[in-house]
Amino acid sequence: MKLHPFMILSVLVLSPLLARAGTPPPPATTNLIRNGGFELDADESASVPGWGGNDGKCDIKRHADGSAYLVVANAVPNESAGCGQNLELRPEWKQLKVSVRAKIEAVTPGKEGWHDCRVALAFPLDKGPTAYGTPFVWKTAAPEWTTYTKIVDIPAGAKSANFSIAFFGSTGSASFDDFTVEALPASTAAELGWGQEPLERESPVREAICLNGLWRFAPDKAAEKPDYWGVIRVPGSWTSWGGMPGVERRGQGWPAKWPESFHAWY
């Protein structure tokens, strides 16, 4: 697999952001993220409990009701700021359902395509290069509190997942709350909510179905075999640009650079 520049640098950038736990991973029915609500305030060293990070660039603030949230800010161009956490994985887990509530006050992207605000995810592998995922990306401000959710496949052989909330090579300020990760077995269309799109009643004798929801999706070329089809959310983006929802499940045999495809089939 050809490494993107982000993949190479993120090994260096993400490592100091990660906090490791000395206890076994919790059951899959619980939130796998430690202190995902950020209610445990920063200690005297300015570290956020449960999270490794850049001292002084990750801080705990309070909502009007007194509940806590995380603020990540960076004012120095070409530098990175953020915090992260390492999760131990179990063999029976096939996917991770990632969710976070976020408010992006400002983002000034850097020179590279990955110089932005994002929730980044890395899966170190014993054999082969580290596998990367980017659940959520923000290249522009999103000033309203919004909940973002995405299901990410766990690569075969992955024993841990490294999450980071960060500005990579960019400047700005962003707030985060209610960060949750749930382990899932292999998903099916029904488990993802297929066919549960909302109905809008236009009159006593007429209803209209909303086309928003889960669609079968094939990048680059028409699906010649059933297992080539993946699943994507509509509306959404297969590049997950701007924190939009995107591909929920990949098909078999997709090209390595499928996020760069110029056309696709729904």
Residue, then its C-alpha position, 0 to 999 in steps of 0.5 A: m500500500k502506498l503511504h500518503p504523507f499524512m500516514i508517515l507524519s501521523v506516526l510521529v504526531l499521534s504517538p505523544l497524544l496517546a494515553r494507554a490504560g493498564t486494564p483490560p478493555p471494557p465490555a463492548t456494550t459500554n463506551l470504550i473511550r475513557n472520560g469521553g464526556f470530559e467530566l474529569d477535569a484537567d490535573e495540575s499538569a494540564s493533562v486531561p485524564g484518560w487522554g494524552g496530549n499537548d500541554g496547554k492546548c487542550d483544556i476543559k471548559r463548562h457549558a451553561d449547565g455546568s457539564a464539561y467539554l473539551v477545547v482544542a486550540n492552536a495558534v501557531p501555523n505549521e504546528s499541531a495540537g490535540c489529544g488522543q487515546n489508545l484502545e485495546l481491541r478484541p478479536e470478535w470486534k469487527q467495527l467501531k461505531v464512533s460518535v462525537r458532538a463538536k463545534i468548530e469555531a475556526v479552522t485555517p488549513g495548512k499547506e497539505g491536504w491533511h492539515d486541518c481539524r479532524v478526529a483521526l484514527a490509526f490501527p497499528l498492524d504487526k504485519g504491513p503498514t499502519a492502517y488509517g481512518t479519518p472518521f471526521v474532518w473539518k476544513t471550515a468552521a461549523p459553529e453549531w453543536t452537532t453530533y457526528t457518527k460513523i461506523v469504521d471497519i477494523p482491519a484484520g489483525a489490528k490489536s489496538a486503535n489510536f484515536s486523536i482529536a487534533f489540529f494537524g498543521s493548522t490553526g483554529s479552535a474547536s470544542f468536543d463533547d460526548f465522545t463515544v466508541e462502541a464495538l460492533p460485530a460484522s454489520t448487516a444492512a438491517e443493523l445499519g438501519w436499512g429501510q428505516e428512512p422517514l416518511e412524510r405524510e403529505s395528505p390523508v392519501r399520499e405519503a412521500i419517502c425521504l431518500n436520505g438514508l443508507w444506499r448501496f455504493a460502488p466507487d470507480k466502476a459498476a459493481e460486477k459482483p454483489d460483494y463489491w457493493g458497500v454502504i454509504r449514507v445519503p446525504g454524505s460524501w465518500t471522502s468524509w469532507g467537512g465532517m459529513p457522514g460517509v461510507e459505513r461499510r466498504g465492499q470487497g475489491w475496492p481500489a486502494k484510492w477509492p476516496e479519490s474516485f471521480h465517479a461512483w454508483y448508487 
